[in-house]
Amino acid sequence: MSSGNNCQLQTFTKPALGEKEAMELVDRVFGLKVSWIGPLPSYDDQNFHVRVSRNKGAAEGADEYVLKITNSEDSQEPDLIEAQTQAMMFLSAEGFPSATPCLTRDGNIMSLESVGTGPGNKKYMVRLLTYLPGKPVAKITTNAQIFYEVGKLAASLDKALSEKFHHPSVKSLHRGQFIWNLANVPLLDQYIYALGQNKYREVVEKVIEQFKGEVIPKLSSFRACINHGDLNDHNILVDCSSASLENPQYRVSGILDFGDMSYGYYVFEVAIAIMYMMIESPDPLSVGGHVLAGFESVLPLTEEERGALFLLVSGRFSQSLVIAAHTALLYPENKEYLMITAKTGWKHLMTMFEMGQEAVERTWFETAQAYTDRAPA
């Protein structure tokens, strides 16, 4: 979703290649002929869905990829992109449905390419990733079972990365001032102007102040790990594993967008997953319990971690809403995509604060407790 290793948000760094330029890039860098190409949505990188023709003599058909062109600012941090890509390869080898890179003509997993001519040309890191099947969670009718699966995925993924991923580039994931790291909710102060003066801004200001007083002092007591950082409803792909139309059972078929990876805490990942799954539910306040139950089937939270969940979920809502409003001012042509979460996000955040922390947590924890003695619904 995001970029920048410091608190400065992106300004005019998003790539803007045409389809013809993208096709030529695939040919020149990867030695593959594109038979079809189409744009894919992205926050501040540029993505294309491409089909390539196989070499003569190979079986008929086409292979599918995602051409990912990283924004010009993040492209200046090759170690960070290396870490993200190596993590994807590691997770795929561990059995997670993660994309893997197609090697360049030179045998590398990525290539820094100049695009355009003259003084305004910029350099972008380019990768060609395997295309993963399935529908985004945002496109299905969600149920308790998929929320549980997402929670389980969040814990399993972070646990695998933290315990087994030891590539040298991993040190680049220490991103102290990274705006999307949940520890950095207080940095929203400098972007809150984008909300104008209204009741929404008042709630976000309340979240930031409570976060400073009640979450920041407890960070040292949370268990540290590597976070994916953006398990949202557009970055998790699913397919249906049952024929029942009334009660479909889903399995995760793809995990997308590792651009927000950073060192953080296990409780951050479950809070992020809860927030984004709330967006996709007609009964949003019940969602947290199902996601939490799935997460705790792999990694039970401590009492202090559980006690921070309400403000962490509220903090992620605030990050998403404030940064989207700010970025939409910079990129009005991308406003529709940037403001996806805002359509229902404000309503959910306001409802949480109207109900209050105690009532919301009671709903979540009682729902999670109900899983203890039974299999997920």
N, C-alpha and C positions, 0 to 999 in steps of 0.2 A: 504494500500500500504506500510505502513512504520512503523517504530518503534523507540523506544528510546525516553526518556523524556528529553534528553539533546542533545547537538549538535554532540555527537559522533555517527557515523553511526555504524550499526551492523557489527561485525566481527565474523564469524563462530558461530553464535547463531541460525541459521535456523535449525529446526528439520529435521531429515532425516529418518523417520520411514519407514519400509517396509509395504506392504499391510497386511501381516500376523500379524505383531505387532499391526497395527491399528485395525484390527478385534478383536484381543485379548483385546485391550484397551476398545473398545465399550462394549464387553461382561463383562469385569471386573468392569468398572466404572459405566456403565449405565444399565447393566443387559439385554442387547439386543443381539440377534443373527444376525450377518450380513449374508445376502444371496448373496450380490454382493457389490463390492467395486471398485472404480476407482479414480485416482488422479485428483485434480483440480489445476489450476495455482495459484500461490501466490507469492507475492514479497519477504517477509521474514518470513512468518509463513508457516505452512504446512496444506493443506486442502485435504480432501477426500470426494467424493460423495459416500454415503453408502445407501443401501437398507437393511432394517431389516425385518425378518420374524415376523409376528404377533403371539401372544400367541395362544395356542390351544384353540379352542372354540370361538375365535374372527373371524370376517369375513375374508375370504381368501384375499390374496394380500400382499402387502408390503408397509411399510412407508419409506419415503425418508428423509435423513438428510445430513447435512454437518458436518463432524468431523473436528473441527478447533483446531489445536495444535499450540499454540502461541510460538513464539521464546523465547529462554531462558532468554534474557534480559528483555523483557516486562513482562515475567512471574513472575518477581520479584516485579511487581507492581500490586498486586491484586485489590487495590482500583480503579485503572484506568480501568482494565478489567471489574470490577463490574459496573463502571459507564457506560461503553460502552454497556454492556449487559442489564442493567436496562433501558438505553435509547431506545434500540431496543424493549424491552417489552412495554415501555411507548408508543412508536410510533405505534406499532401494535394495542394497545388498543385504540389509537386515530384514527385508520382507515388507517394508512399508511401501504403499503405492505412491512413490515419488518419481518425478521425472529425472532423466539422466541426459547429459549433454552429448550431442553429436560432435566428434572431433573436427577441427578445422583441417584444411589441406596440410598444414604444418604439424598436425598431431596434437594441437592444444585444445583445452576445454573452452577457451574464450579468446577473443581478439579485439584489440583497441583499434578502431577504424575512424578515419577522418571522413566526415560527411559534408558535402557542399564545397564551394570554392570561394576563394577570396578571403579577406580578413575576418569574415563572420563564420568561417567553418569551425565546427566543433568536433571533438573526439568522443566517441561513444563506445562503451564495451558491448560487444555483440556475442550472443550465445544462441545456439540452436538446440532446443530441448525437446525430448520426446513428448508427443501429444498424449495426454491422458484421457481415457474415456469417462463418461458419466455426466450427470447433471449437477450443477451447483445446488447446494442446499437451498439457496434462494429461489430455485425454480420448482421445488417440490412442495407437496402438502406435508408439513412436518408432523412428527408424533413423538411420544415419549421415548420410543426405542432409538430413534436417530439421535436425540439429544444425549441419551446415555452413551451411545457409541462415540459421539464427538468428545464427551468427557473422558472416556476411556482412551481414545486416541491422543488427546492432549497430554495425559499423564505418561502414556507409553512412549510417545515421541520424545518428550523432554528427558525422561529417564534414560532412554537409549543414548541420546546425544550427550548427556552429562556423564554417564558412566563409561561409554565406549568410544566416543569420538575424540581422537587425539591428534588430529592433523596440525602441523606447525602454524597454519594460518588462523587457528582458532583464537589466538590472542587478539586478533582484530575485532572480536565480538565484544570486547570491553569498550562500550560506546557511552562514555559518561554523560554527555549532554544530549544524547539522542532523544528527540522530541517525543517519539512514540514509545519509549520505554516507560512503563507504568510508574516507575519511581520519579519520573520527571513531570508529573501532573502540575507541580508548582510553576513550571516554565510557561504554562498557558497564560499567565498574567500578561505577557507581552503581546499576545494575539487576541485577547478577549475583546478588543475594540471592534473586531469584525462582527460581533453580535449586535452592535448598537446598544441602546438603552431600553431594556424590557425585562419582563419577569424571568425569561430564560437566563439572561446574564446574571440576575440575582442568585439563581440556583447554582450556576456554575461557580460564582464567587464563593458561595457557601461550601461547595464541594472542595474547592482549592484550600480554603482556610481549615476545614476539618481534616483534610488530607495532611496538611502541614503539621497539625497538632496531634493527630491520632495514628497516622500510618508511618510517616517518615521516622519517628523515634523508634518504631518497632522493626524496621527493616533488618537490623542485625540479628533479630531472633528468627527470621524466616529462613527456610532452607534454600540455598542458592542452587542455580542450575542454568543451563542454556535454554532460552525460550525461542520457539518459532516466532511468537510475538504477534501473529496476525491470522489466527484460525477463525476467519470470518465466514459468513454464509456464502460468499463468492469464491473463497479459496479452498473449500472442501467439496469435492465431487463425490457423488454417491450413485450407486445403481441398485435396482430393486432385486432382492434375492428371494422374493416369494411371489406367487401368482395371485394372492388375495388383493382385490381392489379395495376392499373395505378396511383392511388392516395390513398395508404393505410393510414388509420388513426390508430395511435398507442396510447396505454395507458401504463403507468408505472405499471409493475406487481411485481417488486422487487427492494429493495434498499439493497446493499451489503456493507460489510466491513466498520465497524465503528471504525477501529483502528487508524484513524487520527483525531478523535474528539478532539477539544480543544476550549478554549475560544478565540474568534477572533472578527470579524466584519461582518455585513451582506454583505458588498461589497466584502469581500473575497470570499464568497460562489458563488456569481454570476460570479466573475472573474475566479474562478476555473472551473465552469461549462462551461463558454465560451471557455476556453482554450481546454478542453478535447473534446467538441463538434466540435471545429474547425478541430481536427484530423480526424473526420469522414465525412467531407464534401468535395465534389469536388469544392465548391466555399467557401473556409474557411472564407474569410473576411466578407461575408454577415451574417455569423452565429451569431455573437455577438448581432446584432439587434434583432433577433428572441428570443434568450435566455433572453436578457434584457427586452423585452416586456413581456415575461411570468413572469419574476421575479417582474417587476414593476406592474403587474396586482394585485399582493398581497402586495408589499411593494415598493413604489416609492423611488428611490435613491435621496439623496440631490445633489446639484450642486458640492460640494466638493468630494463626493463619486464618482459621474460620472467622474469628472476630473482626478481621480486616476486610472480609469479602464484600460487604455492602459498599464501603467507600472505594474499594478497588473497582468494582463494577461501575459505580457512579463516576469514578475517575476516568474510566475508559470511554463511557458515554461522553463525558466532557471533552476528552481529547478528540474524539471523532467529530463531534459537532463543532467545536471551536476551530480546529484545523481545517475542516471542510469549508467552513464559512470564510476563513482567511484565504485559502487556496482558490476558492471560487472567485474571489476578487481579482486574483492574478490571472486565472485562466477561465474567463466567462464562457468560452466555447466548450469547456469540459464540465460545466456546472451540473448538468443532469447526472453524470456519473458520480461526481464528487459529493453530491447532496443525497445520494441513495439512502444513507443511514438516517438523515435528518427527517425523512418522511414520517417515520414512526419513532425515531430516537428521542425527540423532545418529549413526546407524550409519555414514553416509558420512564424517562428520567424524572419527569414531574410527578408521575404516579408513585414512584419509589419514595420520593421525598414527602409526598402527602401521607403515605402509609406509615413511614418512619422505619428506621433501621430494625427495631425489635420485631415488628410485625412481618416485615419482609424476610428476615432471617428465620423466623419461626416457620414460615411457609417452606422455605428452602430446606431447612434442616429436618423438618417432619417428613417431607417428601423423600429426602435421601435416606432417612432412617427406615422408611417402609421397604426399601430394597434389601435391607440387611438379612431378612429372613425369607426372601423370595427372589426368583430370577427376574431380570428386567422385563417389563411388559412389552 
